[in-house]
């Protein structure tokens, strides 16, 4: 494991501060270029002495199967101003470079292990209940895409970020050189382009079996014009649409989450801690056509859904589009399923 210096992580936080906002603006359902569609930590909430696995979902519709590599960094309190983590803390992690599989999923084999004594760094919130103590941790994922580059060359390009005397220029200014720092390092190493994604998860003092500990929501089923879609099916499900001058119909999709996906969370109201139902939603992505909405919510959590949306195929139809359904809860839980669909124009 390559040693990480906190000076690098501090510089990284500043250099990417404005970049996160720019990426958020591109969170739309139409996937036409290299994108990060979701980052998952499993579990999304863990305790001292435990560990979490990290996965990233990427899409590269014009990449023609090129190599995509992810490298992960994490530091307790990196984006948490109210934490007691100081620059001298050793609470930092590094995830070794890992390539994406054929479905664009990067599953880091290394886990982010939490030290047993991390409870010493919980912020003092004035609450006598230790179960409410928690610390936010942000993982930063650098993704490089392109054939013909080596990971060793990427580390060479990153070496200046490990220099304690190196300071980022123009701190946090949108569009500044520092905001593109890591993507440029991908290109310096010979990659075609680079992207950065963030993932915040929670370290808490709750017991492992506490039902209030957050878990990732899971998609139980997704129907496509009332026919159930199978994730990563061998053949795409075909939607027939009528129109003399092209497809003018839309296909209805209805999704449900598993019952375990619906949890309660603690919320402070007027100085008291109360329980309320956790909100969930699904973000939709596709590499052909568009959706009626970028995301779907539900007003009936106990029923597990429905999460409804309409797919609007390209006017000319098309074969074998990739459809990504990414489930979220508002505490950072994430999971996804990948499907295949086609649209056939019938006059």
N, C-alpha and C positions, 0 to 999 in steps of 0.2 A: 504493500500500500504506500503510495507516494505521500510523504509528510506534507501537511498543510500548515501554513502560517496564518495567524489571525490577521496579520497586516494585509494579506491577500483578500481574505473574506471581507474585511472592512472596506477595502478599495472596491471590491465587487459590489457591495451594497450601494455605494455612492454611484458607481459607474452605471448601474442598471436601474437606478431609481426612476428615471423618466421612461426607460424602455418598457417597463411593465405597463404603463399607461398607453403607450403606443400599441402594444400587442392587444390590449383590451378592445381597442377601437376596431380591430380586425376580427372580432369574435362573431362572425356571421356564418350562416348555414352553408353557403356555397363555397366548396373547396376547389380552388383553381390553382393553388400553388403549395409549396412546402409549408406545412402548418403543424402546430402542436395542438391537439384537440382535447387533451386531458392529462393530468398527472395524478397518480394515486399513491397514497401511503396505506399499507395494510398491516396493522390497523391504523386508522386515522387518529386514534387517541391511545396512548400507552403510558405505562408507569415506570418508575425507576427500576433499573435492572432488566427491562424488557427491550425488545427491538421491533423495528418495522421494516417491511419491504417496500421498495419504490418501483413503480412502473410508469412509463410515459407512452401515450398514444400519439403517434405521428401519422401524417398523411403526406404523400409526395406524388400526386397524380401525374405530373409531367417528368418524374425522375427516371422513368424507364428502368426501375429496379436498382438504382444506384445505392451505394453504401450509405447508411445513416448510423452515426455513432453518438451515444450520449455519455456525458460525464457529469457526475453529481457532486454538489458541495452543500454542506449544511452547517449552521452554527446557531446554538441556542441564543435567543434574544437578538438575532441579527436585525430584525425589523420590529422589535418590541421595545419601545422607549421606556415602558414602566418596569422592565425587568431589572434585576440586580446583576446581570451578567456584565463583567467588565472586560476590557481589552486583554487583560492578563489571563482570562479563563482558558482552560484547555478543552472546553466543551464544544468541540468541532469535529466534523466527519468528512470523509471523502469517499465517493463511490467510483470504483475503477471503470474505465471506458468499456462500454458494452454496445454491440451492434443491435440494430432493430431486426426483428424476424420478418418473414414474408408479409405479415399483416401490419407492419409498421409499429409493432409493440416492442418497446425496450424494457426488459425485465432485469433490473440490476441484481446479480447474484449476491452481492454483498448487502448486508442489512445495516440500518442505522441503529446501533446499540446505545441505549441510554444508561449512563453510569448510575450506580446505586445511590451515590451521594448527590445526585442532581437536585434532590429536594432542598438542599442547602441554598439553592439559587432561586427558589420560588419567590416571586415578589410578595412583599408584605401588604396584603390587601385589607388588613384590619379585621378579618373574619376569623373567628375562633374555630370554625369547622375546617379541619385539615382536608376534608374531601373536596372542598372548593378551591384548594390551591392548584394552580396550573401555570404552565409556561408555554408560550407559543414559540415554535421553531420553524424557520423557513428554509426549505431546500431549494437550491438553484440548479437547474438542469441546463447545461450547454449542449446543443445538438449541432453536429457538423454533417453536411450531406455532400457526397461527391465521390467519384472513383479516383483512385490514383494518389490518395494521400495516406500518410501513416500517422498513427497515434503519437509516435515518438516525435515527429515533426511538430505536432500540435503542442506537446509539452515544451518544446524548444521555443515556440512562439509565445507561450504563456509565461516563460521564465521571468520576464521583467515584472510580472505581477507579484512574484514572490519576493521581490526586493523591498526590504523595509523602508528604504529611502524613497521609493517610487510613490508619487502622489498623483491621484487623478486630476486632470485639468477640468476647469469649468464645472464644478460640482453640481450634478443634478439638473443641468440646463437641458431642456428638451431640444433634441436635434443636435446636441453637442457631440464632439468627438468621443467623449467618454461614454455616452449612451450606446455607442455602437462598438465598444471596445472588444467584447468577446466575439461578436460575429466576425469582426475583422481578423481575429486570431485564427478562426477556422480557415479563412481564405489564405492567410499567410502560410498555413500548413499545407495548402494545396487542395483544400475542399472547394466546392462550388459556392457554397453559402452556409450561413449559420443562423441559428435561432436560440432564444433563451426563454425558459419557462420557470415559473415560481410555484412552489407548493408549500402551504403552511399547514402544520399539524400540531397536535396538542400533547404535551406531557403533563399528566395530572396525578394527583395523589389518590384518586378513586381506586378501589379494589378491582382486580381483574374481572370479577363476576358482577360488578355493579351494573345494573341495567341502564344507568344514565351515562355510562361510557359510550362514546360515539362509535358506531360501526359504519361500514360502507353500505349504501343502498345497493340493491341488486335488481336487475330487470328480470321479471318472471316470465313475461310473454309479450310479444309484439305481433299484432295482426295487420295484414296488408290487404285491404278490400275484403275483410272478414276471413282471410286465409292466413294461418299462422306462419310467420317467417322463422326459418331455422338459421341460427347464427353460423356464418361461414359455410353455408350449404354448397354442395358441389355444383349446383346449377342455380342461376338467378330466378326469382319468381317474376313472371311476366305480367305486366299490366297492359291490357288492351284498351286503347283510347280511340274514339272516333273523330273524324274530321277530314274534309276534302283537301284542306290546305294545311294539314298538320294536326298534331295532338292538341286538343282544346279541353280535355278532361283533366281532373286531378284525382289522385288516389288517396283514400283515407287510411291513416295509420292510427292504431289505438294500442297503447302500451300499459302494462301493469307492473308494479313492483312487488317483491315478495313481502309477506306480512312482517317479517323481521326488519324490513327497511324503515318502518315507522316507529320512531322513538319519541320519548319526551326529553326535554332539556330544561335546565335550570335557568331562570330569568329573574333578574332583580327588578322589582317594582316597588317604588316608594319605600326603599330601604329593606324590603323583605324579599327572600328567595322563594319564587313560586315555580311550579311546573307548567309547561305548555307544550303542545304538540309541535314537533320539529317539522319545518316546511321542506318539501322536496320538489324537484323539477327535473325535466329531461331536456338537454340541449341536442339539437338535431344538426347533422352535417351530411352532405352528399356531394359527389363529384360530377353530377349531371342534373340540371334543372335547379329547382329551389323549393323551399317550404313556405307554407302560409305564415308560419311563425318560427323564429329561431329557437324558441324554447316553449315548453308546455308545463303548466302546473296542474294541480288538482285541488278541488274543494272537499274531497272526501278521503282523508288519509286512511281511515279504518278500512276502506274498500280496496286500498292498494292502487287506486287510480279512478277513472281512466285518465291517461295523458294522451290527448288527441292532437293531431296535426294533419295537414294535407300536403302531399308531395305533388308539385307541379312539374311534370317532365319537360324536357326540351321539346320545342315545337315539332322537330323532326323525329322524335323518339330516340331510341338508342339501346344498345345492348350492354349488359353487365356493368351497371353503376355500383359503386360502393356506398352504402348507407351506414353511418355511424350514429348510434344512440348512446349518449353519455348521461348517466344518472348522477344527480348531485343532491346533497342535503346542505343546509345553510351553515353547518359546522365544519365543512371541508371534506365530507365523505364523497367519494367518487367511485364509479365503476362504469363499464361500457360493454356494448355488444356490437358486432360488425355483421352486416347483412349484405346480400347481393340482390339487385332488382334490375328489371329491364322494362322498357316501354315500347310497345308495338302499335303503330298507327294503322287502324283498320278503316277503310273508306266505306 
